Amino acid sequence: MATLYSPSPAFEQAVSYLSDASSLAQVSNSIKLELYGLFKLLTVAPSPNTDRPSFLDISGRAKWDAWKLAARTYEGRPSEAEDRYLVIARSLGWEEGARPKAATDETEREERSETAGGGAGMGVAVSVMSSPQEDQGRTSGLHDYAMRDDVVATSAFLRAAQDLDVDGRDEYGYTALHLAADRGNIAIVELLLKHGADKTLKDTDGYTAADLANFAQRADIIALLERT
């Protein structure tokens, strides 16, 4: 059911700006997802109106979770959700009446539009929206590396990041081990286990890393988790 809330003209201007703003190239995954969730809440429905995507659809699942998070955060307060969207837009250079610096590359234009919330292309992978280097020193950086299956870079990151919680969770309740197992990145799973990752931890749906590996049909990862 569509939301009864009618966003202001300022919101429409901000959406238009962000759909073609060059500043989005430097925005973190979490902010892009927040923008997406706020947009869906304000223009489609107060909460997701479809089933949560499967683990095989990492991007779609992250976007669904962002929408759900916005729904919980701003339940019954859509005007506050709009205010938050405008605050983010202003931090990225939007002013009422301002026009963005247009993207010249078609792929870049599609990603900006999707991030703003209005794009039709739903296949943009949230996990590759920003580079791990931008998140270095934070738990989110480890999650990015775990999904990229780069053992050398992940190992270097783990050595360099001081006081890093290897079992730290992202905003959707996943540890790096969950994500590596779900993606089938066995070398990263092994590396995380060597660094003390807890294989017994469950995500918000009650699934362990072994459960996610099972969904991904990775018997080799399941065997590794069982013998470690």
C-alpha positions in Angstrom: 0.0 0.0 0.0 1.4 3.4 -1.0 2.2 5.8 1.8 -0.2 8.7 2.3 2.6 11.1 3.0 3.3 13.7 0.4 7.0 14.8 0.3 7.7 18.5 -0.1 9.0 20.2 -3.2 12.3 20.5 -1.5 12.5 16.7 -1.2 11.8 16.3 -4.9 14.6 18.8 -5.6 17.0 16.9 -3.4 16.2 13.6 -5.1 16.8 15.1 -8.5 20.1 16.6 -7.3 21.4 13.4 -5.8 20.4 11.4 -8.8 23.1 13.2 -10.8 25.5 14.6 -8.1 29.2 13.9 -8.4 29.6 14.1 -4.6 28.0 10.6 -4.3 31.2 9.0 -5.6 32.7 9.5 -2.1 29.7 8.5 0.0 30.0 5.4 2.2 27.8 2.4 1.8 25.9 3.1 5.0 24.9 6.6 3.8 23.9 5.3 0.4 21.7 2.6 2.0 20.2 5.1 4.4 19.2 7.4 1.5 17.7 4.5 -0.3 15.7 3.4 2.8 14.4 6.9 3.4 13.4 7.4 -0.2 11.4 4.1 -0.2 9.7 5.0 3.1 8.7 8.4 1.8 7.6 7.5 -1.8 6.5 3.8 -1.8 5.3 2.6 1.6 6.0 3.0 5.3 7.8 -0.4 5.4 8.9 -3.0 2.8 5.9 -4.5 0.9 7.8 -7.5 -0.4 9.5 -10.5 1.2 13.1 -10.1 2.3 15.4 -11.2 -0.6 17.4 -14.4 -0.2 21.0 -14.6 0.9 22.0 -15.0 -2.7 20.8 -11.5 -3.4 23.2 -9.6 -1.2 22.5 -6.2 -2.8 18.7 -6.6 -2.7 18.8 -7.9 0.9 20.9 -4.9 2.0 18.5 -2.5 0.4 15.4 -4.2 1.9 17.1 -4.1 5.3 17.8 -0.3 4.8 14.1 0.3 4.1 13.1 -1.8 7.1 15.5 0.1 9.3 14.1 3.4 8.2 10.6 2.1 8.8 11.5 1.2 12.4 13.4 4.4 13.0 10.8 6.8 11.7 7.6 4.9 12.4 4.7 7.3 12.3 7.1 10.2 11.7 7.6 10.5 7.9 8.3 14.3 8.2 11.4 13.4 10.3 12.5 10.9 7.7 12.2 13.6 5.1 14.2 16.0 7.3 16.9 13.4 7.6 17.1 12.9 3.8 17.4 16.7 3.3 20.2 16.9 5.9 22.2 14.3 4.1 21.5 16.0 0.7 22.7 19.3 2.1 25.9 17.6 3.4 26.5 16.5 -0.2 26.2 20.0 -1.6 22.5 20.3 -2.3 20.8 23.7 -1.9 17.3 24.5 -2.8 17.3 25.5 -6.4 20.9 24.2 -6.9 21.8 22.0 -9.9 24.3 19.2 -9.6 27.5 18.7 -11.6 26.2 16.2 -14.1 27.8 12.7 -14.4 29.3 12.0 -17.8 29.5 8.3 -17.5 26.3 6.2 -18.0 27.2 3.7 -15.3 28.0 6.5 -12.8 24.6 8.2 -13.6 22.8 4.9 -13.0 24.5 4.4 -9.6 23.8 7.9 -8.5 20.1 7.6 -9.4 19.8 4.3 -7.6 21.5 5.7 -4.5 19.2 8.7 -4.4 16.3 6.1 -4.5 14.8 6.8 -7.8 16.7 4.6 -10.2 15.1 1.8 -12.1 18.2 -0.3 -12.1 17.9 -2.4 -9.0 21.0 -4.5 -9.6 23.7 -2.1 -8.2 25.7 -4.1 -5.7 25.8 -2.3 -2.4 28.9 -4.2 -1.4 31.0 -2.6 -4.1 29.7 1.0 -3.8 32.9 2.2 -2.0 36.4 0.9 -1.6 37.5 -0.8 1.7 40.3 1.8 2.0 37.6 4.5 2.8 36.6 2.4 5.8 40.0 1.5 7.0 40.3 1.2 10.8 36.6 0.5 11.2 34.6 -2.8 11.4 32.8 -2.0 8.1 36.2 -2.1 6.3 36.6 -5.7 7.4 33.2 -6.5 6.1 34.0 -5.0 2.7 37.3 -7.0 2.5 35.5 -10.2 3.5 33.1 -9.9 0.6 35.9 -9.1 -2.0 37.8 -12.4 -1.4 41.2 -10.7 -1.4 43.3 -12.7 1.1 46.4 -10.5 0.9 44.5 -7.3 1.4 42.3 -8.7 4.2 45.3 -10.1 6.0 47.1 -6.7 5.8 44.0 -4.9 7.0 43.7 -7.2 10.0 47.3 -6.6 10.9 47.1 -2.9 10.5 43.7 -2.2 12.2 44.3 -1.8 15.9 41.7 -2.9 18.5 39.5 -4.2 15.7 36.7 -6.5 16.8 36.8 -9.4 14.3 33.3 -10.3 15.3 31.9 -6.8 15.0 28.5 -6.6 13.3 27.4 -4.3 10.5 24.1 -2.4 10.8 22.2 -5.5 9.6 23.7 -7.9 12.2 26.2 -9.7 10.0 29.8 -10.4 11.1 32.6 -10.6 8.5 32.6 -14.4 8.9 28.9 -14.5 8.0 29.5 -12.5 4.8 32.5 -14.5 3.8 30.7 -17.8 4.3 27.6 -16.5 2.4 29.8 -15.3 -0.5 31.7 -18.6 -0.6 35.0 -17.0 0.1 36.7 -20.0 1.8 40.2 -18.4 2.1 38.7 -15.4 3.9 36.7 -17.7 6.2 39.9 -19.6 7.1 41.8 -16.3 7.7 39.0 -14.9 9.9 38.9 -18.1 12.0 42.7 -17.9 12.5 42.2 -14.4 13.8 39.7 -15.7 16.3 36.3 -15.2 14.6 33.5 -16.8 16.5 31.8 -19.4 14.2 28.9 -19.9 16.7 27.5 -16.4 16.4 24.1 -16.0 14.7 22.8 -13.2 12.5 19.5 -11.5 13.1 17.7 -14.4 11.4 19.3 -16.9 13.7 21.8 -18.3 11.2 25.4 -19.2 11.8 28.2 -18.9 9.3 27.8 -22.6 8.6 24.1 -22.1 7.9 24.9 -19.4 5.4 27.5 -21.6 3.7 24.9 -24.3 3.5 22.5 -21.9 1.7 25.4 -21.1 -0.7 25.9 -24.9 -1.2 29.5 -24.6 -0.1 30.3 -28.0 1.5 34.0 -27.1 1.7 33.3 -24.1 3.9 31.0 -26.2 6.1 33.7 -28.8 6.5 36.2 -26.1 7.4 34.0 -24.6 10.0 33.2 -28.1 11.5 36.9 -29.0 11.9 38.2 -25.7 13.1 
